[in-house]
Amino acid sequence: MIVALIIACEVGFWVLLAAGLGFRYLLRMPRTGLALLLCEPVLEVVLLVVTAWDLKNGAEPDWTHGLAALYIGYTVGHGHRTVKWLDGHAAHRLDGRPLVRAPRYGLARARHETRVWLGTLTAAAVATALLQAAIWYVDDPSRVTSLESWQYTAWRAAGIHGLIALTYWLWPRKTPKDGEGSAKDAGSGAERERVGR
């Protein structure tokens, strides 16, 4: 049941996102579009409530509960960035606004990758907190090994992502020497710094 709900939440996320952007840019109803986009967190609340209810009704804690916690953590850590990125592309394609891209070179790119990694760190922290709450709720060390293993999984993912982000500081990608590449990346550097992805 939990896996089906995770899939339903993921499908619901994209349906709400498409509807919200459609109302904002195709139908020129920005308030309705914003209201639909603001409904996104409700999906995670529903998933959290159903997962807790499943455990309360005596379900054996397993990988599905761990996956639900990681999914909620990912949405908290990266959901806003994903929506902002897609909103920028929709505004460009459907409303003719300039497309603001993330920086591609040098320290600006390193700072950008670090901010993305902080989202992964947030995701790991949220997932760990939810899993720990479930462990305390079940209160049986022999039944929570699956939940504990998902905590390690969350931090392994954050660690690997952190190492990847670190490489952008250690070996920053250099701006191309040709004028065209340099001009493109120098044109709106400060503005691109504010973009999530």
CYANA upper distance limits for C-alpha pairs under 8 A (distance plus 0.5 A):
  1 MET  CA      5 LEU  CA      6.74
  2 ILE  CA      6 ILE  CA      6.67
  2 ILE  CA     47 LEU  CA      8.48
  2 ILE  CA     50 VAL  CA      8.33
  2 ILE  CA     51 THR  CA      7.32
  2 ILE  CA     64 THR  CA      6.51
  2 ILE  CA     65 HIS  CA      7.52
  2 ILE  CA     68 ALA  CA      7.73
  3 VAL  CA      7 ILE  CA      6.77
  3 VAL  CA     64 THR  CA      6.60
  3 VAL  CA     68 ALA  CA      8.27
  4 ALA  CA      8 ALA  CA      6.61
  5 LEU  CA      9 CYS  CA      6.51
  5 LEU  CA     47 LEU  CA      7.31
  6 ILE  CA     10 GLU  CA      6.68
  6 ILE  CA     47 LEU  CA      7.59
  6 ILE  CA     68 ALA  CA      7.12
  6 ILE  CA     71 TYR  CA      8.15
  7 ILE  CA     11 VAL  CA      6.66
  8 ALA  CA     12 GLY  CA      6.40
  9 CYS  CA     13 PHE  CA      6.45
  9 CYS  CA     43 LEU  CA      6.23
  9 CYS  CA     44 GLU  CA      7.81
  9 CYS  CA     47 LEU  CA      7.99
 10 GLU  CA     14 TRP  CA      7.08
 11 VAL  CA     15 VAL  CA      6.67
 12 GLY  CA     16 LEU  CA      6.46
 12 GLY  CA     43 LEU  CA      7.95
 13 PHE  CA     17 LEU  CA      6.53
 13 PHE  CA     40 GLU  CA      6.58
 13 PHE  CA     43 LEU  CA      7.93
 14 TRP  CA     18 ALA  CA      6.47
 15 VAL  CA     19 ALA  CA      6.55
 16 LEU  CA     20 GLY  CA      6.34
 16 LEU  CA     36 LEU  CA      6.50
 16 LEU  CA     37 LEU  CA      6.84
 16 LEU  CA     39 CYS  CA      8.04
 16 LEU  CA     40 GLU  CA      7.35
 17 LEU  CA     21 LEU  CA      6.63
 17 LEU  CA     36 LEU  CA      7.89
 17 LEU  CA     37 LEU  CA      6.47
 17 LEU  CA     40 GLU  CA      8.31
 17 LEU  CA     83 VAL  CA      7.90
 18 ALA  CA     22 GLY  CA      6.41
 19 ALA  CA     23 PHE  CA      6.60
 19 ALA  CA     33 GLY  CA      7.53
 19 ALA  CA     36 LEU  CA      7.56
 20 GLY  CA     24 ARG  CA      6.70
 20 GLY  CA     32 THR  CA      7.69
 20 GLY  CA     33 GLY  CA      4.42
 20 GLY  CA     34 LEU  CA      6.77
 20 GLY  CA     35 ALA  CA      7.99
 20 GLY  CA     36 LEU  CA      5.52
 20 GLY  CA     37 LEU  CA      5.89
 21 LEU  CA     25 TYR  CA      6.52
 21 LEU  CA     26 LEU  CA      8.20
 21 LEU  CA     33 GLY  CA      6.49
 21 LEU  CA     37 LEU  CA      8.50
 21 LEU  CA     87 ASP  CA      7.28
 21 LEU  CA     90 ALA  CA      7.39
 22 GLY  CA     26 LEU  CA      5.56
 22 GLY  CA     27 LEU  CA      6.95
 22 GLY  CA     33 GLY  CA      7.65
 23 PHE  CA     27 LEU  CA      5.33
 23 PHE  CA     28 ARG  CA      6.57
 23 PHE  CA     29 MET  CA      5.69
 23 PHE  CA     30 PRO  CA      6.89
 23 PHE  CA     32 THR  CA      6.92
 23 PHE  CA     33 GLY  CA      5.25
 24 ARG  CA     28 ARG  CA      5.70
 24 ARG  CA     29 MET  CA      5.53
 24 ARG  CA     30 PRO  CA      4.66
 24 ARG  CA     31 ARG  CA      7.89
 24 ARG  CA     32 THR  CA      7.73
 24 ARG  CA     33 GLY  CA      5.28
 24 ARG  CA     34 LEU  CA      7.80
 25 TYR  CA     29 MET  CA      7.84
 25 TYR  CA     30 PRO  CA      7.81
 25 TYR  CA     90 ALA  CA      7.89
 25 TYR  CA     91 ALA  CA      7.37
 25 TYR  CA     94 LEU  CA      6.56
 25 TYR  CA     95 ASP  CA      6.84
 26 LEU  CA     94 LEU  CA      7.41
 29 MET  CA     33 GLY  CA      6.75
 30 PRO  CA     34 LEU  CA      6.50
 31 ARG  CA     35 ALA  CA      6.63
 32 THR  CA     36 LEU  CA      6.79
 33 GLY  CA     37 LEU  CA      6.79
 34 LEU  CA     38 LEU  CA      6.60
 35 ALA  CA     39 CYS  CA      6.98
 36 LEU  CA     40 GLU  CA      7.79
 39 CYS  CA     43 LEU  CA      8.01
 40 GLU  CA     44 GLU  CA      8.10
 41 PRO  CA     45 VAL  CA      7.01
 42 VAL  CA     46 VAL  CA      6.70
 43 LEU  CA     47 LEU  CA      6.79
 44 GLU  CA     48 LEU  CA      6.58
 44 GLU  CA     72 ILE  CA      6.41
 44 GLU  CA     75 THR  CA      8.30
 45 VAL  CA     49 VAL  CA      6.63
 46 VAL  CA     50 VAL  CA      6.62
 47 LEU  CA     51 THR  CA      6.55
 47 LEU  CA     68 ALA  CA      7.76
 47 LEU  CA     72 ILE  CA      8.45
 48 LEU  CA     52 ALA  CA      6.71
 48 LEU  CA     68 ALA  CA      8.16
 48 LEU  CA     69 ALA  CA      8.33
 48 LEU  CA     72 ILE  CA      8.22
 49 VAL  CA     53 TRP  CA      6.55
 50 VAL  CA     54 ASP  CA      6.50
 51 THR  CA     55 LEU  CA      6.90
 51 THR  CA     65 HIS  CA      7.04
 51 THR  CA     68 ALA  CA      7.96
 52 ALA  CA     56 LYS  CA      6.60
 52 ALA  CA    134 ALA  CA      8.15
 53 TRP  CA     57 ASN  CA      6.68
 54 ASP  CA     58 GLY  CA      7.33
 54 ASP  CA     59 ALA  CA      6.20
 55 LEU  CA     59 ALA  CA      5.44
 55 LEU  CA     60 GLU  CA      7.56
 55 LEU  CA     61 PRO  CA      7.39
 55 LEU  CA    134 ALA  CA      8.46
 55 LEU  CA    138 VAL  CA      8.02
 60 GLU  CA    143 ARG  CA      7.74
 61 PRO  CA     65 HIS  CA      6.85
 61 PRO  CA    143 ARG  CA      7.09
 61 PRO  CA    144 VAL  CA      6.79
 61 PRO  CA    146 SER  CA      7.47
 61 PRO  CA    147 LEU  CA      7.43
 62 ASP  CA     66 GLY  CA      7.26
 62 ASP  CA    144 VAL  CA      8.31
 62 ASP  CA    146 SER  CA      5.96
 62 ASP  CA    147 LEU  CA      7.19
 63 TRP  CA     67 LEU  CA      6.51
 63 TRP  CA    146 SER  CA      6.54
 63 TRP  CA    147 LEU  CA      7.54
 63 TRP  CA    150 TRP  CA      8.16
 64 THR  CA     68 ALA  CA      6.68
 65 HIS  CA     69 ALA  CA      6.89
 65 HIS  CA    147 LEU  CA      7.86
 66 GLY  CA     70 LEU  CA      6.86
 66 GLY  CA    131 LEU  CA      7.32
 66 GLY  CA    146 SER  CA      7.83
 66 GLY  CA    147 LEU  CA      6.02
 66 GLY  CA    150 TRP  CA      6.04
 67 LEU  CA     71 TYR  CA      6.55
 67 LEU  CA    150 TRP  CA      8.09
 68 ALA  CA     72 ILE  CA      6.74
 69 ALA  CA     73 GLY  CA      6.62
 69 ALA  CA    126 VAL  CA      8.38
 69 ALA  CA    127 ALA  CA      5.40
 69 ALA  CA    128 THR  CA      8.27
 69 ALA  CA    130 LEU  CA      6.58
 69 ALA  CA    131 LEU  CA      6.93
 70 LEU  CA     74 TYR  CA      6.50
 70 LEU  CA    123 ALA  CA      7.76
 70 LEU  CA    124 ALA  CA      7.85
 70 LEU  CA    127 ALA  CA      5.58
 70 LEU  CA    150 TRP  CA      8.41
 70 LEU  CA    154 ALA  CA      7.53
 71 TYR  CA     75 THR  CA      6.76
 71 TYR  CA    127 ALA  CA      8.42
 72 ILE  CA     76 VAL  CA      6.76
 72 ILE  CA    123 ALA  CA      8.28
 72 ILE  CA    126 VAL  CA      8.22
 72 ILE  CA    127 ALA  CA      7.40
 73 GLY  CA     77 GLY  CA      6.59
 73 GLY  CA    122 THR  CA      7.73
 73 GLY  CA    123 ALA  CA      4.53
 73 GLY  CA    124 ALA  CA      6.78
 73 GLY  CA    125 ALA  CA      7.95
 73 GLY  CA    126 VAL  CA      5.48
 73 GLY  CA    127 ALA  CA      5.26
 74 TYR  CA     78 HIS  CA      6.21
 74 TYR  CA     79 GLY  CA      7.54
 74 TYR  CA    120 THR  CA      7.53
 74 TYR  CA    123 ALA  CA      5.26
 74 TYR  CA    124 ALA  CA      8.16
 74 TYR  CA    127 ALA  CA      8.48
 75 THR  CA     79 GLY  CA      4.91
 75 THR  CA     80 HIS  CA      8.27
 75 THR  CA    123 ALA  CA      7.86
 76 VAL  CA     80 HIS  CA      8.01
 76 VAL  CA    122 THR  CA      7.86
 76 VAL  CA    123 ALA  CA      6.66
 76 VAL  CA    126 VAL  CA      8.11
 77 GLY  CA    118 LEU  CA      8.35
 77 GLY  CA    119 GLY  CA      4.80
 77 GLY  CA    120 THR  CA      6.32
 77 GLY  CA    121 LEU  CA      7.96
 77 GLY  CA    122 THR  CA      5.62
 77 GLY  CA    123 ALA  CA      5.02
 78 HIS  CA     82 THR  CA      6.67
 78 HIS  CA    116 VAL  CA      8.37
 78 HIS  CA    119 GLY  CA      6.09
 78 HIS  CA    120 THR  CA      7.64
 78 HIS  CA    123 ALA  CA      8.02
 79 GLY  CA     83 VAL  CA      6.74
 80 HIS  CA     84 LYS  CA      6.57
 81 ARG  CA     85 TRP  CA      6.52
 81 ARG  CA    196 GLY  CA      5.79
 81 ARG  CA    197 ARG  CA      7.09
 82 THR  CA     86 LEU  CA      6.71
 82 THR  CA    196 GLY  CA      8.42
 82 THR  CA    197 ARG  CA      7.90
 83 VAL  CA     87 ASP  CA      6.42
 84 LYS  CA     88 GLY  CA      6.67
 84 LYS  CA    196 GLY  CA      7.59
 84 LYS  CA    197 ARG  CA      8.44
 85 TRP  CA     89 HIS  CA      7.02
 85 TRP  CA    195 VAL  CA      8.17
 85 TRP  CA    196 GLY  CA      7.12
 85 TRP  CA    197 ARG  CA      6.05
 86 LEU  CA     90 ALA  CA      6.59
 87 ASP  CA     91 ALA  CA      6.54
 88 GLY  CA     92 HIS  CA      6.72
 88 GLY  CA     99 LEU  CA      7.08
 88 GLY  CA    100 VAL  CA      7.76
 89 HIS  CA     93 ARG  CA      6.60
 89 HIS  CA     99 LEU  CA      7.07
 90 ALA  CA     94 LEU  CA      6.09
 90 ALA  CA     95 ASP  CA      7.83
 91 ALA  CA     95 ASP  CA      5.37
 91 ALA  CA     96 GLY  CA      6.96
 91 ALA  CA     97 ARG  CA      6.16
 91 ALA  CA     99 LEU  CA      8.42
 92 HIS  CA     96 GLY  CA      5.33
 92 HIS  CA     97 ARG  CA      4.99
 92 HIS  CA     98 PRO  CA      6.16
 92 HIS  CA     99 LEU  CA      5.94
 93 ARG  CA     97 ARG  CA      8.11
100 VAL  CA    191 GLU  CA      7.99
100 VAL  CA    192 ARG  CA      6.51
100 VAL  CA    195 VAL  CA      7.75
101 ARG  CA    192 ARG  CA      6.34
101 ARG  CA    195 VAL  CA      7.53
101 ARG  CA    197 ARG  CA      7.63
102 ALA  CA    109 ARG  CA      7.98
102 ALA  CA    112 HIS  CA      7.80
102 ALA  CA    192 ARG  CA      5.72
102 ALA  CA    193 GLU  CA      7.23
102 ALA  CA    195 VAL  CA      6.46
102 ALA  CA    196 GLY  CA      7.58
102 ALA  CA    197 ARG  CA      6.11
103 PRO  CA    108 ALA  CA      6.39
103 PRO  CA    109 ARG  CA      5.58
103 PRO  CA    112 HIS  CA      7.71
103 PRO  CA    185 ASP  CA      7.40
103 PRO  CA    189 GLY  CA      7.26
103 PRO  CA    192 ARG  CA      6.45
103 PRO  CA    193 GLU  CA      7.22
104 ARG  CA    108 ALA  CA      8.00
104 ARG  CA    109 ARG  CA      5.82
104 ARG  CA    173 ARG  CA      8.13
104 ARG  CA    185 ASP  CA      7.74
105 TYR  CA    109 ARG  CA      5.70
105 TYR  CA    110 ALA  CA      8.42
105 TYR  CA    172 PRO  CA      7.31
105 TYR  CA    173 ARG  CA      5.52
105 TYR  CA    174 LYS  CA      6.13
105 TYR  CA    175 THR  CA      6.04
105 TYR  CA    185 ASP  CA      8.27
106 GLY  CA    110 ALA  CA      7.11
106 GLY  CA    168 TYR  CA      8.36
106 GLY  CA    172 PRO  CA      5.44
106 GLY  CA    173 ARG  CA      5.86
106 GLY  CA    174 LYS  CA      6.20
106 GLY  CA    175 THR  CA      7.39
107 LEU  CA    111 ARG  CA      6.58
107 LEU  CA    168 TYR  CA      8.25
107 LEU  CA    169 TRP  CA      7.33
107 LEU  CA    172 PRO  CA      7.12
108 ALA  CA    112 HIS  CA      6.74
108 ALA  CA    189 GLY  CA      8.38
108 ALA  CA    193 GLU  CA      7.41
109 ARG  CA    113 GLU  CA      6.66
109 ARG  CA    168 TYR  CA      7.60
109 ARG  CA    172 PRO  CA      8.27
110 ALA  CA    114 THR  CA      6.66
110 ALA  CA    165 ALA  CA      7.44
110 ALA  CA    166 LEU  CA      8.22
110 ALA  CA    168 TYR  CA      5.36
110 ALA  CA    169 TRP  CA      5.94
110 ALA  CA    172 PRO  CA      7.49
111 ARG  CA    115 ARG  CA      6.83
112 HIS  CA    116 VAL  CA      6.91
112 HIS  CA    193 GLU  CA      7.44
112 HIS  CA    196 GLY  CA      7.94
113 GLU  CA    117 TRP  CA      6.65
113 GLU  CA    165 ALA  CA      5.93
113 GLU  CA    168 TYR  CA      7.93
114 THR  CA    118 LEU  CA      6.71
114 THR  CA    162 GLY  CA      8.29
114 THR  CA    165 ALA  CA      6.26
114 THR  CA    166 LEU  CA      8.24
115 ARG  CA    119 GLY  CA      7.12
115 ARG  CA    196 GLY  CA      8.35
116 VAL  CA    120 THR  CA      7.25
116 VAL  CA    196 GLY  CA      7.84
117 TRP  CA    121 LEU  CA      6.69
117 TRP  CA    158 ALA  CA      7.89
117 TRP  CA    161 HIS  CA      6.80
117 TRP  CA    162 GLY  CA      6.56
117 TRP  CA    165 ALA  CA      7.20
118 LEU  CA    122 THR  CA      6.61
119 GLY  CA    123 ALA  CA      6.66
120 THR  CA    124 ALA  CA      6.70
120 THR  CA    158 ALA  CA      6.26
120 THR  CA    161 HIS  CA      8.06
121 LEU  CA    125 ALA  CA      6.72
121 LEU  CA    155 TRP  CA      8.47
121 LEU  CA    158 ALA  CA      6.19
122 THR  CA    126 VAL  CA      6.64
123 ALA  CA    127 ALA  CA      6.58
123 ALA  CA    154 ALA  CA      8.41
124 ALA  CA    128 THR  CA      6.45
124 ALA  CA    151 GLN  CA      8.32
124 ALA  CA    154 ALA  CA      5.49
124 ALA  CA    155 TRP  CA      6.41
124 ALA  CA    158 ALA  CA      7.10
125 ALA  CA    129 ALA  CA      6.65
126 VAL  CA    130 LEU  CA      6.75
127 ALA  CA    131 LEU  CA      6.56
127 ALA  CA    151 GLN  CA      7.69
127 ALA  CA    154 ALA  CA      7.62
128 THR  CA    132 GLN  CA      6.44
128 THR  CA    151 GLN  CA      5.82
128 THR  CA    154 ALA  CA      7.79
129 ALA  CA    133 ALA  CA      6.63
130 LEU  CA    134 ALA  CA      6.80
131 LEU  CA    135 ILE  CA      6.66
131 LEU  CA    147 LEU  CA      6.58
131 LEU  CA    148 GLU  CA      7.86
131 LEU  CA    150 TRP  CA      8.33
131 LEU  CA    151 GLN  CA      7.38
132 GLN  CA    136 TRP  CA      6.70
132 GLN  CA    148 GLU  CA      8.41
133 ALA  CA    137 TYR  CA      6.56
134 ALA  CA    138 VAL  CA      6.60
134 ALA  CA    147 LEU  CA      8.41
135 ILE  CA    139 ASP  CA      6.53
135 ILE  CA    140 ASP  CA      8.15
135 ILE  CA    144 VAL  CA      6.51
135 ILE  CA    147 LEU  CA      7.52
135 ILE  CA    148 GLU  CA      8.39
138 VAL  CA    143 ARG  CA      8.23
138 VAL  CA    144 VAL  CA      7.97
140 ASP  CA    144 VAL  CA      7.18
141 PRO  CA    145 THR  CA      7.64
144 VAL  CA    148 GLU  CA      6.83
145 THR  CA    149 SER  CA      6.69
146 SER  CA    150 TRP  CA      7.00
147 LEU  CA    151 GLN  CA      7.15
148 GLU  CA    152 TYR  CA      7.21
149 SER  CA    153 THR  CA      6.77
150 TRP  CA    154 ALA  CA      6.68
151 GLN  CA    155 TRP  CA      7.06
152 TYR  CA    156 ARG  CA      6.53
153 THR  CA    157 ALA  CA      6.70
154 ALA  CA    158 ALA  CA      6.85
155 TRP  CA    159 GLY  CA      6.46
156 ARG  CA    160 ILE  CA      6.65
157 ALA  CA    161 HIS  CA      6.61
158 ALA  CA    162 GLY  CA      6.47
159 GLY  CA    163 LEU  CA      6.80
160 ILE  CA    164 ILE  CA      6.90
161 HIS  CA    165 ALA  CA      6.69
162 GLY  CA    166 LEU  CA      6.59
163 LEU  CA    167 THR  CA      7.00
164 ILE  CA    168 TYR  CA      7.77
165 ALA  CA    169 TRP  CA      7.84
166 LEU  CA    170 LEU  CA      6.88
167 THR  CA    171 TRP  CA      6.15
167 THR  CA    172 PRO  CA      7.87
168 TYR  CA    172 PRO  CA      5.31
168 TYR  CA    173 ARG  CA      7.68
175 THR  CA    181 GLY  CA      7.73
175 THR  CA    182 SER  CA      6.69
175 THR  CA    185 ASP  CA      8.42
176 PRO  CA    181 GLY  CA      6.20
176 PRO  CA    182 SER  CA      6.55
177 LYS  CA    181 GLY  CA      7.90
177 LYS  CA    182 SER  CA      7.30
178 ASP  CA    182 SER  CA      6.98
179 GLY  CA    183 ALA  CA      6.36
180 GLU  CA    184 LYS  CA      6.72
181 GLY  CA    185 ASP  CA      6.87
182 SER  CA    186 ALA  CA      6.39
183 ALA  CA    187 GLY  CA      6.23
184 LYS  CA    188 SER  CA      8.36
185 ASP  CA    189 GLY  CA      6.94
188 SER  CA    192 ARG  CA      6.63
189 GLY  CA    193 GLU  CA      6.73
190 ALA  CA    194 ARG  CA      7.70
191 GLU  CA    195 VAL  CA      7.76
